[in-house]
Amino acid sequence: MRVGVGFDIHRLEEGREVILGGVSIPFEKSLAGHSDADVLLHAICDAMLGAAGEGDIGVHFPNTDPLFKGISSIELLKKTNEIIEGRGYRVSNIDSVLIAEGPRISPYRDAMIKNIAMALRVEPNQIHIKATTSEGIGSLGRGEGIAAYVVCLLV
């Protein structure tokens, strides 16, 4: 068994949707980033890669590579799964926390779990997503961005 921890944060900018867990969520802002800026999936990739001893998302999918410009993070998650499977591991479970003042996560949680489980070829009960706010404290509390923490167990 191997454990990995992932973290990601992206700034919010003008836009019409946020993509989290591969789900497009209507919102008055969008996340800024080289890919689709899905902070949840980026943190999951980092946790998986760290657990497998394979570096991080920036090593495998650098934001300087035009190949990854605008790419769906679901595709990055699938590629990450291929990397860890190549090392002889599979995901046992993922536990995550999204930190955001908005958008509201609960109406989209099941769809996010389904997307992640399908991409990783695991059961939905192996993926858990929680959400909280920053209670108005700091840049996240002011609604300037969204962050995600993830713990992943590989077997």
N, C-alpha and C positions, 0 to 999 in steps of 0.2 A: 504494500500500500504506500502511496505517495500523496502528500498534501501540497497544494499550491494556493497562493493568495493572489488575487488580482485587484487592481484599482484603476479607475479611469475617471476623468473629468473633462467635460467639454463646455465651452462658452455657448450661451444662447445668443442668437442674433435675429434680425428681422426674418420672418418666414411664415409659413402656413402650416407646418407639421413638424412633429418630432418623431423620429424612428427609434423605438426601444424594443429590444427582443425581436427585431424583425417586423414589428407592427407599426404601421403608419398611424400616428395619433394626431387628430386635428388640434392645432394649438396656434396661438398668435405669434409664436417664435419657432425657430429651427435650431438644431445643434450645428455648430461650426466644426468642420473637419475635412480632411483629405478624402476620406471615404464617405459613407453615409452618416458617420459620426455617432453610431449606435454605442453609447457608453457602456451599456449592459453587456453586449456581446464582446466588446473590446476587453472588458475586465474579465469575462469568462475565458477568452482566449489566453490572456496573460496568466490566469490561474492554472489553466490546463498546461500551458507551455512550461511554467515554472515547476509544476509538480513533476513533469517528465524530464526536467533538467535540460530543456530546449530553449533557454533564453526567454525572450518576450516578443510581443506582437511587432515591435519596431525592428527586430532582427529579421523576422520572416516576411513582414509586409510593410516595408519602410514608406513613410509618407513623402519621400523624395522620388519614389518610383511612379511614373505616370500610369503604369499598369493597374495600380490600385486607386487611381483618381475616380471618385464617385462609386466605387464598388459596393455592392451590398455586403454588409458585415455577416450576413448568413453564409455567404460564400467563404469569407475568411474563417468562420467557425467550422465549416465543413473541411477546409484545408487544414486547420489546426487539428481537427479530429484525425485526419489522415496521418499527420505528423506523429501524434501520440500513439496511434495504432501501429505505426511503423516501428515504434520503440517497444511494442509489446504491451501497451497499456490500453485500458478502456475506462470511461467515466463510470464511477460508482454513484456519485451524487454531486450536485452543485447547490450551494446555498448562497443567495445574493441579497443585497440591500441596495435599493435605489434611493438617492437623496435628492429631492426636488420639491420646490414650492408648487410647481405645476409642470405639466398637466397631471390630472388625477390618474393614478396607475390602476386602481382596482378594476375598472371596467375592461381593461385590456390584458390583465394578468394571465388568464387562461389561454388566450391566443399566443402570448409570448412564450408560455411554458410549452405549448404544442409546437411552436416553431423551433424552439431550442431542442426539444426532445427528438423531433424528426431529423434535424440537422446532425445530431449526435448519435442517432439510432439507439436511443434509450427510451425507457418508459417515462411518461410525464411525472410520475411520483418520485422520480430521481432528480427533479428540478424544482427548486423552491425560490420564489421571488417575494421579497418583502419591500415595502416602501415606507419612507418617513420624510418629514420635512426638517429643516434646520431651525424651525421656530423663529424665523426672521433674523437669525444671527449670521453674520458674515456674508460673503458674496453669494453663496448658495441660498441663504435666507432672503437675500434681496432679489432672488430670481435671476441671477446673472448666469447660471449654469446648472448642469445636472451632473451628479457623480454616482459611481457604483462601486461597491465593495463586493468581492466574490471569494468564496472558499470552495475548492474543488478537491474531491478525493478520487484518485486514480487507483485501479487495481490491475 
